[in-house]
Amino acid sequence: MNIYSVLAFLLAGLVFFGSVFTASDNVSAFLDWHAALIVFGGTLSVAAISFQLDRITTMLRVFYYRVMRNRKSENIGLIKDILAFAEAYRKNPQDAASLVDSFKDPFLKECITALLEDYMDHETFRKVMQQRIETIFARYSDDAKKFKALGKYPPAMGLMGAVLGMIALLQTLGQPGAEDNVGPAMAIAMVATLYGIAFANLVVLPIAENLTEGAKEVLVKNTIILEGVLLAGQRKNKIIMTEELNSFLLPSERIDWKEAVGS
């Protein structure tokens, strides 16, 4: 479990509910099932119309595994796996094949398998795998954009709920005692707007930004894999391989080539 992500969600909840409990002594004024139905039900409906729900649920699972269970790209461990394969491949390609099943990353397995099967020349291999990297990045980025697009629906649904509440309020004006109901009725109408703004900015848009960042991380990870496997296929020196793969990382993220040689 990623404790920092859990704390971030708790902080977001604390900001919202803390504001609710300190804004008024009548907390029940912030509870309205009509507003919840319009905002959450309406958002789900327009999401189903706009996008394929199976893709949205898939990206929610990606978000859960990436953030809540801390399954982010671990580039240091990945480079070590590539170096281990490169060393085995340099000595005996047949023995290197036995390492494939021990690797967890599916793209690493795919690249190594293609290299060992040796049915593509160097340039074709690079071209094919580069295209796959771009396809994966484009698909992940597109899904993140879908989530960002969803962020405009909750506030719109909230505004619709507020308008409906105002219409109902205006219909009662002129009736005896209507002036006593203006304040409470307007408060209920604004609850839908509150739900929409909070849902969009505390849930939907942060998930979209997280998925966008995740797509970029996958792009870097897959690029490291492709370059590493290509270098392994050329039987490059481990020091050179380490330094070339380090070029994709920030100084604080890089692996020491002395550690790589000793491993």
DRENDREN-66067 format. One line per field, with one value per residue (C-alpha): z, x, y. Coordinates in steps of 0.02 Angstrom, whole numbers. Last residue first. Layout:
N
zz <- Z;...
xx <- X;...
yy <- Y;...
***
This chain:
263
zz <- -498;-483;-653;-613;-444;-528;-658;-518;-556;-596;-509;-424;-587;-682;-794;-981;-993;-862;-1001;-1098;-941;-893;-1068;-1083;-916;-961;-1125;-1280;-1347;-1496;-1445;-1268;-1337;-1429;-1271;-1170;-1298;-1306;-1118;-1082;-1209;-1125;-955;-1023;-1110;-958;-851;-974;-969;-779;-776;-883;-772;-618;-702;-745;-568;-500;-622;-571;-381;-286;-429;-520;-368;-268;-409;-446;-264;-227;-379;-321;-148;-224;-254;-75;-12;-128;-57;122;91;-12;100;220;76;8;161;56;-129;-235;-262;-268;-451;-424;-303;-421;-558;-439;-392;-575;-608;-462;-523;-697;-621;-528;-688;-773;-626;-636;-827;-855;-765;-884;-1015;-900;-886;-1074;-1088;-976;-1092;-1242;-1153;-1117;-1298;-1370;-1253;-1299;-1485;-1471;-1384;-1514;-1654;-1570;-1559;-1745;-1798;-1679;-1735;-1918;-1893;-1806;-1921;-1880;-1859;-1718;-1601;-1459;-1499;-1517;-1350;-1268;-1333;-1279;-1108;-1078;-1136;-1012;-860;-731;-780;-715;-867;-983;-887;-968;-1139;-1082;-1071;-1256;-1297;-1213;-1142;-1212;-1186;-1001;-976;-1074;-973;-809;-878;-930;-759;-675;-787;-734;-550;-570;-677;-551;-642;-519;-431;-270;-220;-202;-338;-482;-445;-413;-560;-678;-609;-640;-816;-848;-779;-901;-1047;-1004;-996;-1179;-1194;-1226;-1191;-1042;-974;-1000;-893;-757;-740;-731;-596;-494;-513;-535;-410;-281;-298;-275;-129;-32;111;134;237;353;420;506;611;452;362;489;457;268;261;365;252;97;165;266;113;13;158;171;-15;1;154;56;-86;34;116;-47;0
xx <- 1325;1499;1490;1320;1377;1526;1406;1312;1125;1037;886;969;1053;886;853;852;1041;1062;1025;1178;1286;1234;1256;1430;1480;1403;1502;1394;1341;1250;1092;1116;1123;959;884;935;872;703;688;738;608;477;512;513;346;273;322;239;78;82;94;-62;-148;-109;-175;-337;-354;-331;-466;-597;-582;-556;-586;-731;-819;-802;-867;-1014;-1063;-1055;-1162;-1291;-1292;-1332;-1514;-1532;-1467;-1585;-1733;-1680;-1663;-1821;-1936;-1987;-2027;-2153;-2265;-2422;-2388;-2310;-2152;-2181;-2137;-1977;-1914;-1945;-1855;-1712;-1694;-1690;-1558;-1453;-1466;-1412;-1265;-1215;-1228;-1114;-994;-994;-971;-813;-701;-753;-642;-493;-539;-548;-381;-305;-375;-297;-130;-134;-178;-47;87;48;48;211;297;229;297;466;461;432;560;695;674;672;834;924;866;710;679;805;697;807;779;591;584;689;574;414;482;534;363;279;379;394;557;591;509;638;790;792;818;986;1054;1023;1103;1267;1400;1343;1161;1193;1276;1140;1004;1080;1103;920;864;974;901;726;771;832;682;549;391;251;151;119;-37;-149;-65;-17;-130;-281;-247;-228;-391;-476;-402;-486;-651;-644;-600;-746;-861;-835;-845;-968;-1135;-1075;-987;-1148;-1242;-1111;-1102;-1292;-1303;-1167;-1227;-1415;-1435;-1325;-1425;-1589;-1514;-1480;-1357;-1269;-1413;-1393;-1236;-1338;-1207;-1133;-968;-861;-934;-933;-758;-691;-784;-698;-524;-524;-575;-432;-313;-373;-344;-168;-133;-183;-70;75;45;63;0
yy <- -370;-294;-211;-137;-72;12;83;172;168;330;404;553;602;601;452;417;441;305;180;239;237;62;-7;69;-6;-174;-183;-202;-372;-294;-387;-322;-145;-174;-249;-96;28;-57;-77;104;163;53;131;309;285;196;346;466;364;365;555;566;438;543;699;609;541;718;779;652;650;813;935;851;778;940;1051;938;910;1096;1137;1009;1087;1256;1212;1153;1320;1414;1318;1351;1539;1562;1459;1597;1714;1588;1609;1634;1601;1734;1637;1449;1428;1525;1393;1246;1341;1380;1197;1145;1276;1214;1035;1088;1180;1024;922;1047;1041;849;845;947;822;684;765;741;558;543;632;497;364;451;461;274;234;352;285;105;146;243;98;-23;85;89;-101;-120;11;-51;-232;-179;-84;-227;-367;-465;-653;-675;-780;-720;-537;-557;-648;-512;-375;-462;-508;-328;-271;-389;-328;-466;-549;-725;-805;-727;-787;-961;-880;-813;-990;-1014;-846;-901;-785;-618;-665;-703;-534;-444;-532;-476;-300;-294;-353;-223;-89;-140;-137;41;90;43;97;120;-14;82;-17;136;237;124;-23;89;205;57;-14;152;149;-18;45;191;77;-38;114;154;342;484;401;300;455;553;429;414;603;615;482;566;746;726;585;671;833;740;644;803;817;984;1055;906;989;1125;1215;1284;1311;1219;1046;1067;1139;996;876;943;977;815;714;788;755;575;551;622;515;359;412;437;268;174;0
***
